[in-house]
Amino acid sequence: MIQHKIVNGKIVALTPQEITDRQKAEAAWLASQPSPLEVAMKELRAKRNKALTDSDWTMLTDVPLNPDEKFAWMNYRTLLRNITNNLLTVEQVKAVTLPLPPK
């Protein structure tokens, strides 16, 4: 923790009030930062969302997919949407692998 400041080129000790204010400001900043789990989930959701976007075309009504192919794509997209369910730790999030799209 910084306990000094520079005033007119000289090192000066912070007052007890300045130290308290600095500690409060640092605590507020730390509290505003996302947790490692939030960061990991955000990264996973970004990958998942890209995979969903890349497969949006399969849900259009004029796509030439037979019913089995359409069903396979629907299942794939459901797996993607559910991939973040029940993840409680960073380790669980990092262990997730996206499903492969249907062939």
N, C-alpha and C positions, 0 to 999 in steps of 0.2 A: 504494500500500500504506500502510495506516495505521501510523504509527510512534510515535504518542502515545496516551495515555489520560488520563482525568480522574480524579484522586484527591483527595477532599476539596475539590473545586472548583478544583483547580490542574491545569494541563497538565503531564504527566510523560512523559518518553520511555520507550518500551517497552524492556525488557531484550533482549539478543540472543536469549535463550531464548524470550521471549514473541513476538518477531518470527518465530522459527523455528516455534513452535507455531501461530501465526496463518497462516503460509504453508502449513503442512501441512493445517490445517483448511480453508482456501480451496481447496487442490488437491483434497482429498477431496470437497468439495461440488461442484466443477466436474466431477469424474469421475463423480459420481452423476447428473448431469443427462443427459437423453436428447439424442442428436445431432439435428441438423436433419433428417437422413434418417429417423431413428426417429419424430420428430414428424410428418413428412409422411406416412410410411407408416401411422401410427396414424389420421390424418385420412382417408386414402383407404380404409382398412379399415372405418372407421365408415360412410362413404357406401356402400361395397359391401355391408356387412352390412345396412344399412337396405333397400337394393334387394332383397337376398335375402329378408329378412323380409317385405317388401311383396309378394313373389311366391310365398311359401310355399303359398298357397292353390291354386296351379296344380298342385301335386304331390299333392293329395289324390285319393283313388281315386274319389270321387263327384262330381268337378267335371265339368260338362258341356262338355268340350272334345273336339273330334274329334282323331284321331291326329296330323294335321298341326299343329294348334294346340299339342297337348301336346309334340310334338317341338320346335317353335319355342321354347316356354318352357323346355324342358330345355336347349337350346343356349344360350339367353340366360343361364340360371343357371350353366352351365359357363363361359361367358365372364366372368361376374362373379367366380366362384371363382378363375379363373386370372389375373385382372387384375393381381394384385400380383407375378406371376412375373417374374423377370429384371429387376427394377427396381433399379438400383444407385446412382442419384444423385437428389438432390432435384429436379433439373430434369426427369428422366424421370418421377418421381412426379407432379409438378405438370402435366405435359403429358398425363396420362391423362384421358380422358373416359369416363364410364360408357356402356356400350351402351344403346340405347333398348329398352324392352320391346316384345315383339311386339304387334301390333295385333289 
